[in-house]
Amino acid sequence: MKQTPSVIAKIVAALVALALLWLTFGIYASGQPLWAVLVLTLGGVSLYVYATARTLAWRYLFPGVMAMLVFVAFPLLYTIQIGFTNYSSNNLLGEERARAYLLDQADVNEARAWAFTLHPDGDAVRLVLTPQGEGVTGGRFVSPPLTLRGSTATTVAMQPLAADQALAQPYTLRQVIARRDALMALRLGMPDQTTLAYAGLREFAVFEPLWQALPGGALRRLADGAVYQPNRDTGYFEDAQGQRLQPGFKVGVGLANYARLFGDPDMRGPFVSIFIWTVVFAGLTVLFSTAIGMTLAVLLNWEALKYRTLYRTLLFLPYAVPGFISILVFKGLFNQNFGEINAILDALLGIKPAWFADPALAKTMILIVNTWLGYPYILVLCTGLIKSIPADLYEASAIAGARPLTNFFRITAPLVVKPLTPLLISAFAFNFNNFVLISLLTDGRPDYLNTKLPAGTTDILVSYTYRIAFTDAGQNFGLAAAVSTVIFFLVAIMAMVNLKMTQSNDSSKR
């Protein structure tokens, strides 16, 4: 009886191993050998950790380690890998799949088309072909009884229809449409060795292939004999004149995306400008939010101030309202013709600034909105930090006759800045990738002129990458992945520098 748990554990482990092998084989059979290897490796390691007594300590660490590898390391490495390819909306498939897609292309030969009807035959149906195209000769043909269920590909041998063979009334068009999926999967073998396929609600026809496979992976267009060779440098099938076929296929391009990013002046200029603006945007947002939030926290800590709780609640409201709602409200307020802000400026100063058309004004607007969204967070942090400062320090300062500004710069600021610094670094990193604000407020516009890829003067790196990958630039995933990789290393370097500076400040104070 003592060995029962061990036996049960072994049986469970064996069943899990069999399920893992079955899953791996299924993934491999679907044409994904790399994913099959990854799943097998991950599953095998997991099985070893939880089925072996020697790895007892790892059972507690393993989920966290694997989660980090799967959700952090793997996406990062996969993004870096895509940056070395030409992966885009025009180059989604592998070479073999792109070739198979082209070879599957065919045109209906209307001269060899047959009209068809469906006739009930007990629980089955019979398909009857009647000559229709000019190139069709002979009488009518009938199929054996068919079930016409599902969409599994099926080949049916057609036989001549005898003159005395009785058939039920044909199905109506509605009944034919109900069996459309099954009809599309049928292949009708004719006595003359031709094969017919579904060509419409009323006909089957011969499909003439457009392409012929040649040795070496080349393709010949049957209409004019033009030959297209696979160019594994560009990822396209190309003829002698360089004409390309769609779709292309994914290939490795080495450092081409990075060379284009940094070597092409038409791309390097906007990229450098966007990078500088990203750093300035994130830095000024943190600076302004900290200045306003800390100032308000100090004022609201003044005990003689009445209704402090009410003021705190009102000042915290911008943080309580969902950010995207506030952004859209500000987008309406800054509208040049109908916004309340321009209405007030027009009434007072007689001006209506073009907030969304002028790059400088658009950047100013973004900083105003983001400061409004960010200062409540700093306000809450500073309020808590100020509360933790011993009241004895302020009492001693009051006895010495110190003024409020002296208290702030000599007591409050030094004691608040140290614990606040890591949070400011995280706020900087967040705003460095603040995609929602840019996307909803300006969408990166106004755009730079005469650029190979769309780039906006208010774009930050993450919104610029999004436009390259998904909107204006033909979904160039490879180039977007290269930009994302650069962003990752830039943020990592800045984070390391900031942390190093923080550590240096701590060391010097000791």
C-alpha positions as CSV (number, residue, x, y, z in Angstrom):
1,M,0.0,0.0,0.0
2,K,2.9,2.4,0.6
3,Q,4.0,2.1,-3.0
4,T,0.5,3.1,-4.3
5,P,1.2,6.9,-4.5
6,S,4.5,6.2,-6.3
7,V,2.7,3.9,-8.8
8,I,0.0,6.5,-9.4
9,A,2.6,9.2,-9.9
10,K,4.4,7.1,-12.5
11,I,1.2,6.4,-14.3
12,V,0.2,10.1,-14.3
13,A,3.8,11.1,-15.5
14,A,3.5,8.5,-18.3
15,L,0.2,9.8,-19.4
16,V,1.4,13.4,-19.4
17,A,4.5,12.3,-21.4
18,L,2.3,10.6,-24.0
19,A,0.1,13.7,-24.2
20,L,3.2,15.8,-24.7
21,L,4.5,13.6,-27.5
22,W,1.1,13.6,-29.2
23,L,0.9,17.4,-29.0
24,T,4.5,17.8,-30.3
25,F,3.8,15.4,-33.2
26,G,0.7,17.4,-34.1
27,I,2.6,20.7,-34.1
28,Y,5.4,19.1,-36.2
29,A,2.9,17.6,-38.6
30,S,1.3,21.0,-39.1
31,G,4.7,22.3,-40.5
32,Q,6.1,24.0,-37.4
33,P,9.2,22.0,-36.5
34,L,10.7,24.9,-34.4
35,W,7.6,25.3,-32.3
36,A,7.5,21.5,-31.9
37,V,11.0,21.5,-30.5
38,L,10.2,24.4,-28.1
39,V,7.0,22.7,-26.8
40,L,8.8,19.4,-26.4
41,T,11.7,21.0,-24.5
42,L,9.5,23.1,-22.3
43,G,7.2,20.1,-21.6
44,G,10.1,17.7,-21.0
45,V,11.8,20.1,-18.5
46,S,8.5,20.7,-16.7
47,L,7.9,16.9,-16.5
48,Y,11.4,16.3,-15.2
49,V,11.1,19.0,-12.5
50,Y,7.8,17.9,-11.1
51,A,8.3,14.1,-11.5
52,T,11.8,13.8,-10.0
53,A,12.5,14.0,-6.2
54,R,15.9,15.5,-6.8
55,T,14.4,18.7,-8.1
56,L,12.1,19.5,-5.2
57,A,13.5,23.0,-4.6
58,W,13.1,23.9,-8.3
59,R,9.3,23.2,-8.1
60,Y,8.8,26.5,-6.4
61,L,11.1,28.5,-8.6
62,F,10.2,26.9,-11.9
63,P,6.8,28.6,-12.6
64,G,8.4,32.1,-12.1
65,V,11.4,31.2,-14.2
66,M,9.4,29.8,-17.0
67,A,6.9,32.7,-17.0
68,M,9.9,35.1,-17.3
69,L,11.3,33.1,-20.2
70,V,8.0,32.7,-22.0
71,F,6.5,36.1,-21.5
72,V,9.6,38.3,-21.3
73,A,12.7,36.7,-22.8
74,F,10.9,34.9,-25.7
75,P,9.0,37.9,-27.1
76,L,12.1,40.0,-26.8
77,L,14.3,37.5,-28.7
78,Y,11.5,36.9,-31.2
79,T,11.3,40.6,-31.9
80,I,15.1,40.9,-32.3
81,Q,15.0,38.0,-34.7
82,I,12.2,39.6,-36.8
83,G,14.4,42.7,-37.1
84,F,16.9,40.7,-39.2
85,T,14.2,39.7,-41.7
86,N,12.1,41.4,-44.4
87,Y,8.9,40.3,-42.6
88,S,6.0,42.5,-43.8
89,S,2.5,42.4,-45.2
90,N,4.1,41.5,-48.6
91,N,6.4,38.9,-47.1
92,L,4.3,36.9,-44.7
93,L,4.8,33.4,-45.9
94,G,7.8,31.1,-46.2
95,E,9.2,30.4,-49.6
96,E,7.5,27.0,-50.0
97,R,4.1,28.3,-48.9
98,A,4.4,31.3,-51.3
99,R,5.2,28.9,-54.1
100,A,2.3,26.6,-53.2
101,Y,0.0,29.6,-53.1
102,L,1.0,30.6,-56.7
103,L,0.8,27.0,-58.0
104,D,-2.7,26.7,-56.6
105,Q,-3.9,29.7,-58.7
106,A,-6.1,28.7,-61.6
107,D,-8.7,30.1,-63.9
108,V,-12.1,28.6,-64.8
109,N,-12.2,27.4,-68.4
110,E,-15.7,28.5,-69.3
111,A,-15.4,26.5,-72.6
112,R,-15.2,23.3,-70.5
113,A,-17.9,24.1,-68.0
114,W,-20.8,21.8,-67.1
115,A,-24.1,22.8,-65.5
116,F,-25.1,20.7,-62.6
117,T,-28.2,19.8,-60.6
118,L,-28.8,17.9,-57.4
119,H,-31.4,15.2,-57.1
120,P,-32.5,13.5,-53.9
121,D,-31.9,9.7,-53.7
122,G,-33.1,8.4,-50.4
123,D,-30.9,9.8,-47.7
124,A,-28.3,10.8,-50.3
125,V,-28.2,12.9,-53.4
126,R,-27.0,12.4,-56.9
127,L,-25.2,15.1,-58.9
128,V,-26.0,15.3,-62.6
129,L,-23.8,17.2,-65.1
130,T,-25.2,18.6,-68.3
131,P,-23.0,20.0,-71.2
132,Q,-22.8,23.8,-71.1
133,G,-19.4,25.0,-72.4
134,E,-18.5,25.2,-76.1
135,G,-15.7,22.7,-75.6
136,V,-17.9,20.1,-74.0
137,T,-19.2,17.2,-76.0
138,G,-21.2,14.1,-75.0
139,G,-24.3,13.5,-72.9
140,R,-25.1,13.9,-69.3
141,F,-23.2,12.3,-66.4
142,V,-24.4,11.2,-63.0
143,S,-22.6,10.6,-59.7
144,P,-23.1,7.7,-57.3
145,P,-25.2,8.6,-54.2
146,L,-23.5,11.3,-52.1
147,T,-24.0,12.4,-48.5
148,L,-22.7,16.0,-49.1
149,R,-21.9,16.6,-45.5
150,G,-18.9,18.5,-44.1
151,S,-16.2,20.1,-46.2
152,T,-13.7,17.2,-46.6
153,A,-12.1,17.0,-50.0
154,T,-13.6,14.0,-52.0
155,T,-13.1,12.7,-55.5
156,V,-16.1,11.2,-57.2
157,A,-16.1,9.2,-60.4
158,M,-18.8,10.3,-62.8
159,Q,-20.7,7.8,-65.0
160,P,-22.8,8.4,-68.2
161,L,-26.5,8.9,-67.3
162,A,-28.6,6.1,-68.8
163,A,-31.6,7.3,-70.9
164,D,-34.0,5.3,-68.8
165,Q,-32.5,6.2,-65.4
166,A,-35.2,7.9,-63.3
167,L,-34.3,11.0,-61.2
168,A,-36.3,12.8,-58.6
169,Q,-37.1,16.5,-58.9
170,P,-33.9,18.6,-58.6
171,Y,-33.2,20.7,-55.5
172,T,-34.0,24.3,-55.5
173,L,-31.3,27.0,-55.4
174,R,-31.8,27.5,-51.6
175,Q,-31.2,23.8,-51.1
176,V,-28.1,23.9,-53.3
177,I,-26.7,26.8,-51.3
178,A,-27.2,24.9,-48.1
179,R,-24.7,22.3,-49.4
180,R,-22.3,24.7,-50.9
181,D,-19.3,23.9,-48.6
182,A,-19.6,20.2,-49.4
183,L,-19.9,21.0,-53.2
184,M,-16.8,23.1,-53.0
185,A,-14.8,20.2,-51.7
186,L,-15.9,17.8,-54.5
187,R,-13.6,16.8,-57.4
188,L,-15.5,15.1,-60.2
189,G,-13.5,12.6,-62.3
190,M,-14.7,12.4,-65.8
191,P,-14.3,9.4,-68.2
192,D,-11.9,11.4,-70.4
193,Q,-9.5,11.8,-67.3
194,T,-10.3,15.4,-66.7
195,T,-11.2,16.7,-63.3
196,L,-13.9,19.2,-62.6
197,A,-14.2,21.5,-59.6
198,Y,-16.9,23.7,-58.2
199,A,-17.1,26.9,-60.2
200,G,-20.3,28.5,-59.0
201,L,-23.9,27.8,-57.9
202,R,-24.8,26.3,-61.2
203,E,-21.7,24.8,-62.7
204,F,-18.6,22.6,-62.4
205,A,-15.7,23.3,-64.7
206,V,-12.1,22.5,-65.5
207,F,-9.6,24.8,-63.8
208,E,-6.6,25.7,-65.8
209,P,-3.4,26.3,-63.7
210,L,-1.7,29.6,-64.2
211,W,1.8,28.5,-63.1
212,Q,4.1,25.5,-63.6
213,A,6.8,24.5,-61.2
214,L,10.3,24.2,-62.6
215,P,13.5,22.7,-61.2
216,G,15.3,24.8,-58.6
217,G,12.1,26.3,-57.3
218,A,11.4,28.6,-60.3
219,L,7.9,29.2,-61.7
220,R,6.7,29.5,-65.3
221,R,3.6,31.5,-66.2
222,L,1.7,29.3,-68.7
223,A,0.0,32.2,-70.4
224,D,3.2,33.7,-71.9
225,G,6.0,31.4,-70.7
226,A,7.7,34.0,-68.4
227,V,10.0,32.4,-65.8
228,Y,10.3,33.7,-62.3
229,Q,13.2,32.7,-60.1
230,P,13.1,32.9,-56.3
231,N,15.4,35.8,-55.2
232,R,16.4,34.9,-51.7
233,D,18.0,38.3,-51.1
234,T,14.8,40.3,-51.7
235,G,12.2,37.6,-50.8
236,Y,10.3,37.6,-54.1
237,F,9.9,35.5,-57.3
238,E,11.4,37.8,-60.0
239,D,11.7,37.6,-63.8
240,A,14.7,38.7,-65.9
241,Q,13.5,42.3,-65.8
242,G,13.1,42.4,-62.0
243,Q,9.3,42.2,-62.0
244,R,8.1,40.7,-58.8
245,L,5.2,38.4,-58.0
246,Q,3.0,38.7,-55.0
247,P,3.0,37.4,-52.4
248,G,6.7,37.5,-51.5
249,F,8.3,35.3,-48.9
250,K,10.2,35.9,-45.7
251,V,14.0,35.8,-45.8
252,G,16.9,37.0,-43.6
253,V,18.3,40.4,-44.6
254,G,21.0,40.7,-42.0
255,L,21.6,44.3,-40.8
256,A,19.6,45.8,-43.8
257,N,16.8,47.2,-41.5
258,Y,19.4,48.8,-39.2
259,A,21.4,50.1,-42.1
260,R,18.2,51.6,-43.5
261,L,17.4,53.1,-40.1
262,F,20.7,54.7,-39.4
263,G,22.3,54.9,-42.9
264,D,19.4,56.4,-45.0
265,P,19.4,60.2,-44.4
266,D,15.6,60.3,-45.2
267,M,15.0,57.9,-42.3
268,R,17.8,58.9,-40.0
269,G,16.7,62.5,-39.8
270,P,13.1,61.8,-38.6
271,F,14.3,59.0,-36.3
272,V,16.8,61.2,-34.5
273,S,14.3,64.0,-34.2
274,I,11.7,61.6,-32.8
275,F,14.2,60.1,-30.4
276,I,15.1,63.6,-29.1
277,W,11.5,64.6,-28.7
278,T,10.7,61.3,-26.9
279,V,13.4,62.0,-24.3
280,V,12.4,65.6,-24.0
281,F,8.7,64.7,-23.7
282,A,9.3,62.0,-21.0
283,G,11.7,64.2,-19.1
284,L,9.6,67.4,-19.1
285,T,6.5,65.5,-18.2
286,V,8.2,64.0,-15.1
287,L,9.7,67.5,-14.3
288,F,6.4,69.4,-14.6
289,S,4.3,66.7,-12.9
290,T,6.8,66.5,-10.0
291,A,6.9,70.3,-9.6
292,I,3.2,70.7,-9.5
293,G,2.4,67.5,-7.5
294,M,5.1,68.2,-4.9
295,T,4.0,71.9,-4.6
296,L,0.4,70.9,-4.1
297,A,1.3,68.2,-1.6
298,V,3.3,70.8,0.5
299,L,0.4,73.3,0.4
300,L,-2.2,70.7,1.3
301,N,0.0,69.6,4.3
302,W,-0.5,73.0,5.8
303,E,-2.6,72.4,8.8
304,A,-4.1,75.9,8.9
305,L,-5.6,75.3,5.5
306,K,-9.4,74.7,5.7
307,Y,-11.1,72.0,3.6
308,R,-7.8,70.2,2.9
309,T,-9.6,66.9,2.4
310,L,-11.9,68.4,-0.2
311,Y,-9.1,70.0,-2.1
312,R,-7.2,66.7,-2.1
313,T,-10.2,64.9,-3.5
314,L,-10.8,67.5,-6.2
315,L,-7.1,67.5,-7.2
316,F,-7.0,63.7,-7.3
317,L,-9.9,63.5,-9.8
318,P,-7.8,63.7,-13.0
319,Y,-6.1,60.4,-11.9
320,A,-9.5,58.8,-11.0
321,V,-11.0,59.4,-14.5
322,P,-9.9,56.9,-17.1
323,G,-7.0,58.5,-19.1
324,F,-8.4,58.0,-22.5
325,I,-11.6,59.9,-21.6
326,S,-9.5,62.8,-20.3
327,I,-7.4,62.8,-23.5
328,L,-10.5,62.8,-25.8
329,V,-12.0,65.7,-23.7
330,F,-8.8,67.7,-24.1
331,K,-8.8,67.0,-27.8
332,G,-12.2,68.7,-28.0
333,L,-11.1,71.5,-25.8
334,F,-8.1,72.3,-28.0
335,N,-10.1,72.2,-31.2
336,Q,-9.0,75.3,-33.2
337,N,-12.5,76.3,-34.3
338,F,-14.9,75.0,-31.7
339,G,-12.8,74.3,-28.6
340,E,-13.4,76.2,-25.4
341,I,-9.7,77.0,-25.0
342,N,-9.5,78.9,-28.3
343,A,-12.9,80.5,-27.5
344,I,-11.4,82.0,-24.3
345,L,-8.1,83.0,-26.0
346,D,-10.1,84.6,-28.8
347,A,-12.2,86.6,-26.4
348,L,-9.3,87.7,-24.3
349,L,-6.4,88.1,-26.8
350,G,-8.0,87.8,-30.2
351,I,-6.0,84.7,-31.2
352,K,-6.9,81.1,-32.2
353,P,-3.8,79.0,-32.0
354,A,-3.6,76.1,-34.4
355,W,-2.8,73.5,-31.8
356,F,-2.9,70.5,-34.1
357,A,-1.3,72.0,-37.2
358,D,1.8,73.8,-35.7
359,P,4.5,71.3,-34.4
360,A,5.5,73.6,-31.5
361,L,2.0,74.2,-30.3
362,A,1.1,70.5,-30.7
363,K,4.1,69.5,-28.5
364,T,3.0,72.1,-25.9
365,M,-0.5,70.8,-25.9
366,I,0.8,67.2,-25.4
367,L,2.9,68.4,-22.4
368,I,-0.1,70.3,-20.9
369,V,-2.4,67.3,-21.2
370,N,0.2,64.7,-19.9
371,T,1.1,67.0,-17.0
372,W,-2.6,67.2,-16.1
373,L,-2.8,63.4,-16.2
374,G,0.4,62.8,-14.3
375,Y,0.6,65.3,-11.4
376,P,-2.1,63.5,-9.2
377,Y,0.2,60.5,-9.0
378,I,3.1,62.6,-7.8
379,L,0.7,64.4,-5.4
380,V,-0.4,61.2,-3.7
381,L,3.2,59.9,-3.4
382,C,4.5,63.2,-2.0
383,T,1.6,63.5,0.4
384,G,2.5,60.1,1.9
385,L,6.2,60.8,2.0
386,I,5.7,64.2,3.7
387,K,3.5,62.5,6.3
388,S,6.4,60.3,7.2
389,I,8.7,63.2,8.0
390,P,9.0,63.6,11.8
391,A,7.2,66.7,13.0
392,D,10.1,67.5,15.4
393,L,12.2,68.7,12.4
394,Y,9.7,71.4,11.5
395,E,9.2,72.4,15.2
396,A,13.0,72.8,15.6
397,S,13.0,74.8,12.3
398,A,10.2,77.1,13.5
399,I,12.1,77.7,16.8
400,A,15.2,78.7,14.7
401,G,13.0,81.2,12.8
402,A,13.2,79.4,9.4
403,R,10.8,80.4,6.6
404,P,8.6,78.0,4.7
405,L,10.9,78.0,1.7
406,T,13.8,77.1,3.9
407,N,11.8,74.2,5.4
408,F,11.0,73.0,1.9
409,F,14.6,73.1,0.5
410,R,16.4,72.0,3.7
411,I,13.9,69.4,5.2
412,T,11.1,68.4,2.9
413,A,12.8,68.2,-0.5
414,P,15.9,66.2,0.7
415,L,13.8,63.7,2.6
416,V,11.2,63.3,-0.2
417,V,13.5,63.1,-3.2
418,K,15.5,60.1,-2.2
419,P,12.6,57.6,-1.9
420,L,10.8,59.4,-4.8
421,T,13.7,58.9,-7.3
422,P,13.0,55.2,-8.2
423,L,9.3,56.2,-8.8
424,L,10.3,59.1,-11.0
425,I,12.5,56.8,-13.0
426,S,9.6,54.4,-13.6
427,A,7.4,57.4,-14.5
428,F,10.0,58.4,-17.1
429,A,10.1,54.9,-18.5
430,F,6.3,54.8,-18.7
431,N,6.1,58.2,-20.5
432,F,8.9,57.1,-22.9
433,N,6.4,54.5,-24.2
434,N,3.2,56.5,-23.6
435,F,1.5,55.3,-26.8
436,V,-2.1,56.0,-25.8
437,L,-1.6,59.7,-25.3
438,I,0.0,60.3,-28.7
439,S,-2.3,58.0,-30.5
440,L,-5.6,59.5,-29.2
441,L,-4.5,63.2,-29.0
442,T,-2.5,63.9,-32.2
443,D,-1.8,60.5,-33.8
444,G,1.8,61.7,-34.3
445,R,0.8,64.6,-36.6
446,P,1.6,67.0,-38.1
447,D,3.8,64.9,-40.3
448,Y,7.3,65.5,-41.5
449,L,7.5,66.2,-45.2
450,N,9.5,64.3,-47.8
451,T,10.1,61.2,-45.8
452,K,10.2,57.6,-47.1
453,L,8.1,56.4,-44.2
454,P,5.4,58.5,-42.5
455,A,6.7,60.1,-39.4
456,G,5.1,62.8,-37.3
457,T,6.6,65.7,-35.4
458,T,4.7,64.7,-32.3
459,D,5.4,61.0,-32.7
460,I,7.4,59.3,-29.9
461,L,9.4,56.2,-30.7
462,V,6.6,53.7,-29.8
463,S,4.0,55.5,-31.9
464,Y,6.5,55.8,-34.8
465,T,7.1,52.1,-34.5
466,Y,3.3,51.4,-34.5
467,R,2.9,53.4,-37.7
468,I,5.6,51.5,-39.4
469,A,4.3,48.1,-38.4
470,F,0.5,48.5,-38.8
471,T,-0.7,51.7,-40.5
472,D,1.0,53.9,-43.0
473,A,4.1,52.1,-44.1
474,G,2.8,48.8,-45.6
475,Q,3.1,46.9,-42.4
476,N,6.8,46.6,-42.4
477,F,7.2,44.3,-39.4
478,G,10.9,43.7,-39.9
479,L,11.8,47.4,-39.8
480,A,9.4,48.0,-36.9
481,A,11.1,45.2,-35.0
482,A,14.4,46.8,-35.6
483,V,13.1,50.1,-34.2
484,S,11.7,48.2,-31.2
485,T,15.0,46.6,-30.5
486,V,16.7,50.0,-30.6
487,I,14.1,51.4,-28.2
488,F,14.7,48.5,-25.8
489,F,18.4,49.0,-25.7
490,L,18.0,52.8,-25.3
491,V,15.5,52.4,-22.4
492,A,17.8,49.8,-20.8
493,I,20.8,52.0,-21.1
494,M,18.9,55.0,-19.6
495,A,17.5,52.9,-16.8
496,M,21.0,51.6,-16.0
497,V,22.4,55.2,-16.0
498,N,19.7,56.4,-13.8
499,L,20.1,53.6,-11.4
500,K,23.9,54.1,-11.4
501,M,23.4,57.8,-10.6
502,T,21.0,56.9,-7.8
503,Q,23.5,54.5,-6.3
504,S,26.3,57.1,-6.6
505,N,24.1,59.7,-4.8
506,D,23.4,57.2,-2.1
507,S,27.1,56.4,-1.7
508,S,28.2,60.1,-1.6
509,K,25.6,60.8,1.1
510,R,27.0,58.1,3.3
